[in-house]
Amino acid sequence: MHLLIAAAGSGTRMGAACNKLLLPIAGRPILSWTLDAAMAAHSINWIGIVGQPLDKESIMGLVKNYSKPLEWINGGSTRQE
């Protein structure tokens, strides 16, 4: 099974200064918790992360130590794209 993680949000509606998936919970970015769960799921064999180019470096820096294939996918400039 493939998993797409929607990570293109800016966090502005909640008043965050960055992408909400990069905000920490219990000392780690929210996205790290999601990726841990995806790595533990035996049925998931590929992960695509859809995000904004602005966040690519920060997000891909989090995924370098994970074992399943991960691919960055540029999100559109609007929610609909």
C-alpha positions as CSV (number, residue, x, y, z in Angstrom):
1,M,0.0,0.0,0.0
2,H,1.1,3.6,-0.6
3,L,0.6,6.4,1.8
4,L,0.3,10.1,0.9
5,I,0.9,12.5,3.7
6,A,-0.6,16.0,3.1
7,A,2.0,18.3,4.5
8,A,1.4,21.4,2.5
9,G,-0.3,23.5,5.1
10,S,1.3,26.8,6.3
11,G,-0.2,26.9,9.8
12,T,-1.5,30.4,9.3
13,R,-5.1,29.7,10.2
14,M,-4.0,28.4,13.6
15,G,-1.5,31.3,14.1
16,A,1.6,29.2,13.7
17,A,4.8,30.7,12.4
18,C,5.6,27.5,10.4
19,N,4.0,24.5,8.8
20,K,1.9,22.9,11.6
21,L,3.4,19.4,11.0
22,L,6.8,20.8,12.0
23,L,5.4,22.0,15.4
24,P,6.6,19.9,18.3
25,I,4.5,17.6,20.4
26,A,6.3,15.9,23.3
27,G,9.6,17.2,22.0
28,R,9.3,16.0,18.4
29,P,7.7,17.4,15.2
30,I,4.2,16.1,14.6
31,L,5.3,14.7,11.3
32,S,7.9,12.5,13.0
33,W,5.1,10.8,15.0
34,T,3.2,10.2,11.8
35,L,6.2,8.7,10.1
36,D,7.0,6.4,13.0
37,A,3.5,5.0,12.7
38,A,3.8,4.6,9.0
39,M,7.1,2.8,9.3
40,A,5.6,0.4,11.9
41,A,2.7,-0.5,9.5
42,H,3.8,-3.6,7.5
43,S,1.2,-2.9,4.8
44,I,2.7,0.5,3.9
45,N,5.7,0.1,1.5
46,W,6.0,3.6,0.0
47,I,5.3,7.1,1.4
48,G,4.8,10.3,-0.6
49,I,4.9,13.6,1.3
50,V,3.0,16.4,-0.5
51,G,4.4,19.8,0.6
52,Q,5.4,23.3,-0.3
53,P,8.9,23.8,-1.7
54,L,9.5,26.3,1.2
55,D,9.3,23.4,3.7
56,K,11.1,20.7,1.6
57,E,14.5,21.0,3.3
58,S,13.0,21.0,6.9
59,I,10.7,18.0,6.1
60,M,13.2,16.0,4.2
61,G,15.7,16.5,7.0
62,L,13.3,14.6,9.3
63,V,13.0,11.6,7.0
64,K,16.6,10.8,6.2
65,N,16.8,8.0,8.8
66,Y,13.6,6.1,7.8
67,S,13.9,2.8,6.0
68,K,10.9,2.8,3.7
69,P,11.0,4.6,0.3
70,L,9.9,8.2,0.7
71,E,9.3,10.7,-2.1
72,W,8.8,14.4,-2.0
73,I,5.9,15.7,-4.1
74,N,5.5,19.5,-4.6
75,G,2.0,20.7,-3.6
76,G,0.1,23.2,-5.5
77,S,-0.2,26.9,-4.7
78,T,-3.8,26.4,-3.5
79,R,-5.7,23.8,-1.5
80,Q,-7.5,22.6,-4.7
81,E,-4.2,22.2,-6.7
